Amino acid sequence: MDQVNEVKEKIDIVEYINARVSLKKSGRNFKALCPFHSEKTPSFYVNPDRQIWYCFGACDEGGDVLSFVQKYEGLEFVEALRELAQEAGVRLDQKGLGNEKTRIKDEIYAVNHLASEYYHYLLMGHKVGKQALDYLTKRGIKAKTIKTFKLGYAPDAWEGLFRFLSKKGYRDKLLEEAGLVIRSDKKQGYYDRFRGRVIFPLQDVRGNILGFSGRVLSGDEGANLADAKSYGVAKYINTPETAVYHKRQTLFNIYLTKQAIQRADEVIVCEGEFDVISSFQAGVSNIVAVKGSGLADEQLKLLKRFASKIIFALDSDKAGLDAVRRGVLLADEFGFDVRVAELLEGKDPDELIRNDIVLWKKTVSKPRVYFDFILDQAVRRHGTSSARAKQTIVSELAPFFARTDNVILQDHYVRKLSDLLSLSQNAIQKEFAMVGKHKEEFRKNEKNVAVSKREPRWQLLEEHILSLVFQLKDQAKAIETIEQVLSLEEMPESAVTKILIKLKYRSKQGKVDVSDFISSLGKELIAIADKSYMREMNVDKKISELKRSTYELKLVMLKQKRDKMIKEIRDKELTEQKTMKLNKQISALAKEIQAAISARTR
């Protein structure tokens, strides 16, 4: 047994996925809402017999436990194999594992780890870091918290880290690819990206250090250095996009806070590193930062793995409030229970926590329903005195209220708006209805696009037939039922036909173990067979449905054949004899089609 199979043999896919996605038994499968896209009806299935998963929804793809880990964690094949091997207790032989892309990632993780150790040592164990340590202390950050978050200090020197890592044997090019150093334009050489800054390591959910964020030390906050604003220096700088760091996929500090998020089944989303650190130190640890105010789909997908409720606690300035509005709409699409922690005192969570820890805890323990928050903010911005202000408020609120299908909720807020703005309920409902209509048109357009990309009718019928055959107890009888209508040799030359022919000969040898039969197929055929094997068939009389579907397939084939002949007569200059011959064949096909229609409905 090779290493890949050894790892897969020791991992039960149902147990593994159920620890990350809540599965429910459904016939021979387990099902759940797909973790890879937003949906309200479960389309994600896991099969214990075949040890596979499949999403029959927007993803329309599946695979084994390794492919699940790759997609779920965003890993390369080798990275996923290592992850599973560790869980399974299998020691991998590293020879032959990986490719150039994986090797570079591993090297970046390693050099980032060493850089983190370097920064942390300078902050906690060297005199060069004293000013930065004093700065953190004045901000109320304790030594234990500094160690927990592995905070560091990048000295105000051009080549400190570069020289340190070069002495350790790391290549200049790798350090540049990791985003740690920048190539100099003026001379041949490199200089450190982070200089004179407090350093925050950015980790992924597994604890790998992806990159860093660095905050400048400004004079007005206790450090005896140049004020950042005076010299136009960016307050924060981050590692650029690299092979391992992607801003849209990163949350500070999901690695340290994920367990608390999972226990609470809710996550507080803020903007900055100090917001997370101060809250964590204050005992509210189910919190992450988005590194700026923009929240991306990838970050929401990551959070959905740990919590069903999201609480926005973004800065109380205009940018923060705008970010809440965008984030609410996006999080609602992903099915989160969305709330907002309104920061009445203090610009951001960190400032509020430093001023009043009790108020912070109270604020996040009783967050507001986002409808109320959005409504109040709109009224504060625009007032309610003019007709234009009222129109603007209703227009701003419409996208939020039109999203819900809860009639009682809509009625409540229509009444509330009516009283608040002195407008008729009918006028407000009309505005909401217009937005709702646009939403339905958008969904309709999406659906039409999906239909246009769908497989041909005959292919869908074939897959449906194969699913029925696999789910019947007697495969020999199933094949016999098909061939009462259509011989397998007459069916389209396709992967499904090949599978059915192989199954026909296997069934002649006795009762078929379908899972074992699928394993005996080639790789291309296994993928098709697995999808059909897992498809849920809500049909009471499967034999009758099999017969009806086969007649349907026969009809499609006959009509295609007839249409081809008609096109030939229309488009080509044929002899009279050839035309008469084709017309006779078309008449015969018409009779066959009529007979198939009659048989199908019996």
PAGU-403354 format. One record per residue (C-alpha): residue number from 0; residue in one letter; x, y, z. Coordinates in steps of 0.5 Angstrom, whole numbers, always signed. Layout:
BEGIN
 resi resn    px    py    pz
  NUM    A     X     Y     Z
...
END
This chain:
BEGIN
 resi resn    px    py    pz
    0    M    +0    +0    +0
    1    D    +3    +7    -2
    2    Q    +3   +13    +3
    3    V    -3   +16    +0
    4    N    -7   +10    +1
    5    E    -5    +9    +8
    6    V    -7   +16   +10
    7    K   -14   +15    +7
    8    E   -15    +8   +10
    9    K   -14   +11   +17
   10    I   -18   +17   +16
   11    D   -26   +16   +16
   12    I   -29   +21   +11
   13    V   -35   +22   +15
   14    E   -32   +23   +22
   15    Y   -27   +28   +19
   16    I   -32   +32   +15
   17    N   -37   +32   +21
   18    A   -32   +35   +25
   19    R   -32   +41   +21
   20    V   -39   +41   +18
   21    S   -45   +39   +21
   22    L   -48   +32   +17
   23    K   -54   +29   +18
   24    K   -56   +22   +16
   25    S   -60   +21    +9
   26    G   -61   +14    +6
   27    R   -54   +11    +4
   28    N   -51   +18    +5
   29    F   -50   +24   +10
   30    K   -52   +31    +8
   31    A   -50   +38   +10
   32    L   -50   +45    +7
   33    C   -44   +46    +3
   34    P   -38   +49    +6
   35    F   -36   +52    +0
   36    H   -42   +56    -3
   37    S   -48   +60    +0
   38    E   -54   +56    +0
   39    K   -61   +54    +4
   40    T   -62   +47    +2
   41    P   -57   +42    +3
   42    S   -53   +40    -3
   43    F   -47   +37    +0
   44    Y   -47   +29    +1
   45    V   -42   +25    +4
   46    N   -42   +17    +3
   47    P   -39   +12    +8
   48    D   -38    +6    +3
   49    R   -34   +10    -2
   50    Q   -31   +15    +3
   51    I   -33   +20    -2
   52    W   -36   +27    -2
   53    Y   -40   +31    -7
   54    C   -43   +38    -8
   55    F   -49   +37   -13
   56    G   -51   +45   -12
   57    A   -46   +51   -15
   58    C   -40   +47   -14
   59    D   -42   +41   -18
   60    E   -35   +37   -16
   61    G   -33   +32   -11
   62    G   -28   +27    -9
   63    D   -24   +24    -3
   64    V   -22   +26    +4
   65    L   -16   +29    +1
   66    S   -19   +33    -4
   67    F   -24   +36    +1
   68    V   -18   +38    +5
   69    Q   -15   +41    -1
   70    K   -21   +45    -2
   71    Y   -23   +47    +5
   72    E   -16   +49    +7
   73    G   -14   +52    +1
   74    L    -8   +47    +1
   75    E    -4   +44    -5
   76    F    -4   +36    -5
   77    V    +2   +35    -1
   78    E    +0   +40    +4
   79    A    -6   +36    +5
   80    L    -3   +30    +5
   81    R    +2   +32   +11
   82    E    -4   +35   +15
   83    L    -8   +28   +14
   84    A    -2   +24   +15
   85    Q    -1   +28   +22
   86    E    -8   +26   +24
   87    A    -8   +19   +22
   88    G    -1   +18   +25
   89    V    +3   +16   +19
   90    R   +10   +18   +18
   91    L   +11   +20   +11
   92    D   +17   +19    +7
   93    Q   +19   +26    +5
   94    K   +23   +23    -1
   95    G   +19   +25    -8
   96    L   +14   +29    -4
   97    G   +12   +36    -7
   98    N   +13   +40   -13
   99    E   +17   +47   -14
  100    K   +11   +51   -11
  101    T   +10   +46    -5
  102    R   +18   +47    -4
  103    I   +18   +55    -4
  104    K   +12   +55    +1
  105    D   +15   +51    +6
  106    E   +21   +55    +5
  107    I   +17   +61    +6
  108    Y   +14   +58   +12
  109    A   +21   +57   +15
  110    V   +24   +63   +14
  111    N   +18   +67   +17
  112    H   +18   +63   +23
  113    L   +25   +65   +24
  114    A   +24   +72   +22
  115    S   +18   +72   +28
  116    E   +23   +69   +33
  117    Y   +28   +75   +31
  118    Y   +23   +80   +32
  119    H   +20   +77   +38
  120    Y   +27   +76   +41
  121    L   +29   +84   +40
  122    L   +23   +86   +43
  123    M   +23   +82   +49
  124    G   +31   +80   +50
  125    H   +35   +86   +47
  126    K   +36   +93   +49
  127    V   +34   +95   +42
  128    G   +27   +93   +43
  129    K   +26   +98   +50
  130    Q   +22  +103   +46
  131    A   +18   +99   +43
  132    L   +17   +95   +49
  133    D   +15  +101   +53
  134    Y   +10  +103   +48
  135    L    +6   +97   +48
  136    T    +6   +97   +56
  137    K    +4  +104   +56
  138    R    -2  +101   +51
  139    G    -4   +96   +57
  140    I    -1   +90   +53
  141    K    +2   +85   +59
  142    A    +8   +81   +58
  143    K    +4   +75   +58
  144    T    +0   +77   +52
  145    I    +6   +79   +48
  146    K    +9   +72   +49
  147    T    +2   +69   +47
  148    F    +1   +73   +40
  149    K    +9   +73   +39
  150    L    +9   +80   +38
  151    G   +16   +83   +36
  152    Y   +20   +89   +34
  153    A   +24   +91   +27
  154    P   +29   +95   +29
  155    D   +30  +102   +25
  156    A   +36   +99   +21
  157    W   +36   +98   +14
  158    E   +39   +91   +14
  159    G   +38   +88   +21
  160    L   +34   +82   +19
  161    F   +37   +81   +12
  162    R   +44   +80   +15
  163    F   +41   +75   +20
  164    L   +37   +71   +15
  165    S   +43   +71   +10
  166    K   +48   +68   +16
  167    K   +43   +63   +17
  168    G   +44   +61   +10
  169    Y   +37   +63    +6
  170    R   +38   +66    -1
  171    D   +37   +73    -2
  172    K   +31   +71    -7
  173    L   +27   +67    -2
  174    L   +27   +73    +3
  175    E   +25   +77    -3
  176    E   +19   +72    -5
  177    A   +17   +72    +3
  178    G   +16   +79    +3
  179    L   +21   +80    +8
  180    V   +26   +85    +4
  181    I   +26   +89    -2
  182    R   +31   +90    -7
  183    S   +34   +96    -8
  184    D   +34  +101   -14
  185    K   +40  +105   -13
  186    K   +45   +99   -11
  187    Q   +45   +92   -12
  188    G   +43   +89    -6
  189    Y   +37   +89    -1
  190    Y   +34   +92    +5
  191    D   +29   +90   +10
  192    R   +21   +92    +9
  193    F   +20   +93   +16
  194    R   +24   +98   +20
  195    G   +22  +102   +27
  196    R   +16   +98   +28
  197    V   +12   +94   +32
  198    I   +11   +87   +29
  199    F    +5   +83   +29
  200    P    +6   +76   +26
  201    L    +0   +74   +21
  202    Q    -2   +66   +22
  203    D    -6   +62   +18
  204    V   -11   +57   +22
  205    R    -6   +52   +23
  206    G    -1   +57   +26
  207    N    +4   +57   +20
  208    I    +7   +64   +20
  209    L    +4   +67   +13
  210    G    +7   +74   +14
  211    F    +7   +80   +18
  212    S    +4   +87   +20
  213    G    +8   +93   +22
  214    R    +6   +99   +26
  215    V   +10  +105   +26
  216    L   +12  +108   +33
  217    S   +10  +115   +34
  218    G   +12  +120   +38
  219    D    +6  +122   +41
  220    E    +4  +115   +44
  221    G   +11  +115   +48
  222    A   +16  +113   +43
  223    N   +22  +118   +42
  224    L   +22  +117   +35
  225    A   +19  +121   +29
  226    D   +12  +122   +28
  227    A    +9  +118   +23
  228    K    +4  +123   +20
  229    S   +10  +129   +20
  230    Y   +14  +125   +15
  231    G    +8  +122   +11
  232    V   +10  +115   +13
  233    A    +4  +109   +13
  234    K    +2  +108   +20
  235    Y    +1  +100   +18
  236    I    +5   +96   +13
  237    N    +4   +89   +11
  238    T    +7   +83    +8
  239    P    +5   +84    +0
  240    E    +2   +78    -3
  241    T    +6   +72    -3
  242    A    +6   +65    -5
  243    V    +3   +64    +2
  244    Y    +0   +70    +4
  245    H    -6   +73    +1
  246    K   -10   +78    +5
  247    R   -17   +76    +3
  248    Q   -16   +69    +6
  249    T   -13   +72   +12
  250    L   -16   +74   +19
  251    F   -12   +76   +25
  252    N   -11   +72   +29
  253    I   -16   +66   +27
  254    Y   -10   +61   +30
  255    L   -11   +63   +37
  256    T   -18   +65   +37
  257    K   -21   +59   +33
  258    Q   -23   +55   +39
  259    A   -26   +60   +43
  260    I   -30   +62   +37
  261    Q   -32   +55   +36
  262    R   -35   +54   +43
  263    A   -39   +61   +43
  264    D   -41   +59   +36
  265    E   -40   +67   +34
  266    V   -35   +71   +32
  267    I   -33   +78   +33
  268    V   -30   +82   +27
  269    C   -26   +88   +28
  270    E   -21   +92   +24
  271    G   -14   +92   +28
  272    E    -9   +88   +31
  273    F   -10   +92   +38
  274    D   -17   +91   +38
  275    V   -16   +83   +38
  276    I   -10   +83   +43
  277    S   -14   +88   +48
  278    S   -20   +84   +47
  279    F   -17   +77   +48
  280    Q   -13   +80   +54
  281    A   -20   +82   +57
  282    G   -22   +75   +57
  283    V   -27   +76   +50
  284    S   -23   +72   +46
  285    N   -28   +70   +40
  286    I   -25   +75   +36
  287    V   -21   +76   +29
  288    A   -19   +82   +25
  289    V   -20   +83   +18
  290    K   -14   +88   +17
  291    G   -17   +94   +15
  292    S   -25   +95   +14
  293    G   -26   +90    +8
  294    L   -29   +83    +9
  295    A   -28   +78    +3
  296    D   -32   +72    +1
  297    E   -26   +68    +3
  298    Q   -25   +70   +10
  299    L   -33   +69   +11
  300    K   -32   +62    +8
  301    L   -27   +61   +13
  302    L   -31   +64   +19
  303    K   -37   +60   +17
  304    R   -33   +54   +19
  305    F   -33   +56   +26
  306    A   -39   +60   +28
  307    S   -46   +61   +25
  308    K   -47   +68   +28
  309    I   -42   +74   +27
  310    I   -42   +81   +31
  311    F   -39   +87   +27
  312    A   -35   +91   +32
  313    L   -32   +96   +27
  314    D   -29  +103   +28
  315    S   -34  +108   +29
  316    D   -32  +113   +24
  317    K   -35  +114   +17
  318    A   -30  +108   +14
  319    G   -32  +103   +19
  320    L   -40  +105   +19
  321    D   -39  +104   +11
  322    A   -36   +97   +12
  323    V   -41   +95   +17
  324    R   -46   +96   +12
  325    R   -42   +92    +6
  326    G   -40   +87   +11
  327    V   -48   +86   +13
  328    L   -50   +85    +6
  329    L   -44   +80    +5
  330    A   -45   +76   +11
  331    D   -52   +75   +10
  332    E   -51   +72    +4
  333    F   -47   +67    +7
  334    G   -53   +65   +12
  335    F   -50   +68   +18
  336    D   -54   +71   +24
  337    V   -51   +78   +23
  338    R   -51   +83   +29
  339    V   -47   +89   +30
  340    A   -44   +92   +37
  341    E   -45   +99   +37
  342    L   -39  +103   +40
  343    L   -42  +109   +43
  344    E   -36  +111   +47
  345    G   -29  +110   +44
  346    K   -27  +110   +36
  347    D   -25  +103   +36
  348    P   -25   +97   +41
  349    D   -18   +97   +43
  350    E   -20  +105   +46
  351    L   -26  +102   +49
  352    I   -23   +97   +52
  353    R   -17  +101   +55
  354    N   -23  +106   +58
  355    D   -28  +101   +60
  356    I   -27   +94   +60
  357    V   -34   +92   +63
  358    L   -37   +97   +58
  359    W   -34   +93   +52
  360    K   -36   +86   +55
  361    K   -43   +89   +56
  362    T   -43   +91   +48
  363    V   -41   +85   +45
  364    S   -45   +81   +50
  365    K   -52   +84   +47
  366    P   -50   +86   +40
  367    R   -56   +90   +36
  368    V   -60   +86   +31
  369    Y   -57   +89   +24
  370    F   -64   +92   +22
  371    D   -64   +97   +28
  372    F   -57   +99   +27
  373    I   -57  +100   +20
  374    L   -64  +104   +21
  375    D   -61  +108   +27
  376    Q   -55  +110   +23
  377    A   -59  +112   +17
  378    V   -63  +117   +21
  379    R   -57  +120   +24
  380    R   -54  +121   +18
  381    H   -60  +124   +14
  382    G   -65  +127   +19
  383    T   -72  +126   +18
  384    S   -75  +133   +17
  385    S   -75  +133    +9
  386    A   -78  +129    +4
  387    R   -71  +128    +1
  388    A   -68  +125    +7
  389    K   -74  +121    +8
  390    Q   -73  +118    +1
  391    T   -66  +117    +2
  392    I   -67  +113    +8
  393    V   -72  +108    +5
  394    S   -68  +107    -1
  395    E   -62  +106    +3
  396    L   -66  +101    +8
  397    A   -69   +97    +2
  398    P   -63   +93    +0
  399    F   -63   +90    +7
  400    F   -70   +89    +9
  401    A   -72   +86    +2
  402    R   -67   +81    +3
  403    T   -71   +77    +8
  404    D   -77   +73    +7
  405    N   -79   +74   +14
  406    V   -86   +77   +13
  407    I   -87   +79   +21
  408    L   -80   +82   +21
  409    Q   -82   +86   +15
  410    D   -88   +88   +17
  411    H   -85   +90   +24
  412    Y   -80   +95   +21
  413    V   -85   +98   +15
  414    R   -89  +100   +21
  415    K   -83  +103   +25
  416    L   -81  +107   +19
  417    S   -88  +109   +18
  418    D   -88  +112   +25
  419    L   -81  +115   +25
  420    L   -82  +118   +18
  421    S   -89  +120   +18
  422    L   -90  +116   +11
  423    S   -95  +111    +9
  424    Q   -94  +104   +10
  425    N   -96  +103    +3
  426    A   -91  +107    +0
  427    I   -85  +104    +4
  428    Q   -88   +97    +2
  429    K   -88   +99    -5
  430    E   -80  +101    -5
  431    F   -78   +95    -2
  432    A   -82   +91    -7
  433    M   -78   +94   -12
  434    V   -72   +92    -9
  435    G   -75   +85    -8
  436    K   -77   +85   -16
  437    H   -70   +87   -18
  438    K   -67   +81   -13
  439    E   -72   +76   -16
  440    E   -70   +78   -23
  441    F   -62   +77   -22
  442    R   -64   +70   -19
  443    K   -68   +69   -25
  444    N   -62   +71   -29
  445    E   -57   +67   -25
  446    K   -62   +61   -26
  447    N   -62   +62   -34
  448    V   -54   +62   -34
  449    A   -54   +56   -30
  450    V   -59   +52   -35
  451    S   -55   +55   -41
  452    K   -49   +51   -38
  453    R   -52   +45   -37
  454    E   -51   +38   -40
  455    P   -55   +36   -46
  456    R   -62   +33   -44
  457    W   -59   +26   -46
  458    Q   -53   +26   -42
  459    L   -58   +28   -36
  460    L   -62   +22   -37
  461    E   -56   +17   -37
  462    E   -54   +20   -31
  463    H   -61   +19   -28
  464    I   -61   +12   -30
  465    L   -55   +10   -28
  466    S   -57   +13   -21
  467    L   -63    +9   -21
  468    V   -59    +2   -23
  469    F   -54    +3   -17
  470    Q   -60    +4   -12
  471    L   -64    -2   -14
  472    K   -62    -8   -10
  473    D   -62   -13   -16
  474    Q   -57   -10   -22
  475    A   -59   -16   -27
  476    K   -66   -14   -27
  477    A   -65    -7   -27
  478    I   -60    -8   -34
  479    E   -66   -12   -36
  480    T   -71    -7   -35
  481    I   -67    -2   -39
  482    E   -66    -7   -45
  483    Q   -73    -8   -46
  484    V   -74    -1   -48
  485    L   -67    +0   -51
  486    S   -61    -4   -52
  487    L   -54    -2   -49
  488    E   -51    -2   -55
  489    E   -56    +3   -58
  490    M   -55    +8   -53
  491    P   -50   +14   -54
  492    E   -43   +12   -54
  493    S   -41   +15   -47
  494    A   -38   +14   -40
  495    V   -45   +12   -37
  496    T   -46    +7   -43
  497    K   -39    +4   -42
  498    I   -41    +3   -34
  499    L   -47    +0   -36
  500    I   -44    -5   -41
  501    K   -39    -7   -35
  502    L   -44    -8   -30
  503    K   -48   -12   -35
  504    Y   -43   -17   -35
  505    R   -41   -17   -28
  506    S   -48   -18   -26
  507    K   -48   -25   -30
  508    Q   -43   -27   -25
  509    G   -48   -26   -19
  510    K   -50   -21   -14
  511    V   -46   -14   -15
  512    D   -43   -11    -9
  513    V   -44    -4   -13
  514    S   -38    +0    -9
  515    D   -33    -6   -10
  516    F   -36    -5   -18
  517    I   -34    +2   -18
  518    S   -27    +1   -15
  519    S   -26    -4   -21
  520    L   -27    +2   -26
  521    G   -22    +6   -29
  522    K   -21   +13   -26
  523    E   -25   +17   -31
  524    L   -31   +12   -30
  525    I   -30   +12   -23
  526    A   -31   +20   -22
  527    I   -38   +19   -26
  528    A   -40   +13   -23
  529    D   -39   +16   -16
  530    K   -43   +22   -17
  531    S   -49   +17   -20
  532    Y   -48   +13   -14
  533    M   -49   +19    -9
  534    R   -54   +22   -12
  535    E   -61   +22    -8
  536    M   -67   +19   -11
  537    N   -73   +21    -8
  538    V   -77   +16   -12
  539    D   -82   +11    -9
  540    K   -82    +6   -15
  541    K   -75    +6   -18
  542    I   -76    +0   -23
  543    S   -82    +4   -26
  544    E   -78   +10   -26
  545    L   -72    +7   -29
  546    K   -77    +4   -35
  547    R   -80   +11   -36
  548    S   -73   +15   -36
  549    T   -70   +10   -41
  550    Y   -76   +11   -46
  551    E   -75   +18   -45
  552    L   -68   +17   -47
  553    K   -70   +13   -53
  554    L   -75   +19   -55
  555    V   -69   +24   -54
  556    M   -65   +20   -59
  557    L   -70   +18   -64
  558    K   -72   +26   -64
  559    Q   -64   +28   -65
  560    K   -64   +22   -71
  561    R   -70   +25   -74
  562    D   -68   +32   -74
  563    K   -61   +31   -77
  564    M   -65   +28   -83
  565    I   -69   +34   -84
  566    K   -63   +38   -83
  567    E   -60   +34   -89
  568    I   -66   +35   -93
  569    R   -66   +42   -92
  570    D   -59   +44   -93
  571    K   -56   +39   -98
  572    E   -58   +38  -105
  573    L   -60   +31  -105
  574    T   -63   +27  -111
  575    E   -70   +25  -111
  576    Q   -69   +18  -110
  577    K   -64   +20  -104
  578    T   -70   +25  -101
  579    M   -75   +20  -102
  580    K   -71   +15   -98
  581    L   -70   +20   -92
  582    N   -77   +22   -92
  583    K   -79   +14   -91
  584    Q   -74   +14   -85
  585    I   -77   +20   -82
  586    S   -84   +17   -83
  587    A   -82   +11   -79
  588    L   -78   +15   -74
  589    A   -85   +19   -73
  590    K   -88   +12   -72
  591    E   -83   +10   -67
  592    I   -83   +16   -63
  593    Q   -91   +16   -62
  594    A   -90    +9   -60
  595    A   -85   +11   -55
  596    I   -89   +17   -52
  597    S   -95   +12   -51
  598    A   -91    +7   -48
  599    R   -87   +12   -43
  600    T   -94   +14   -41
  601    R   -97    +7   -39
END
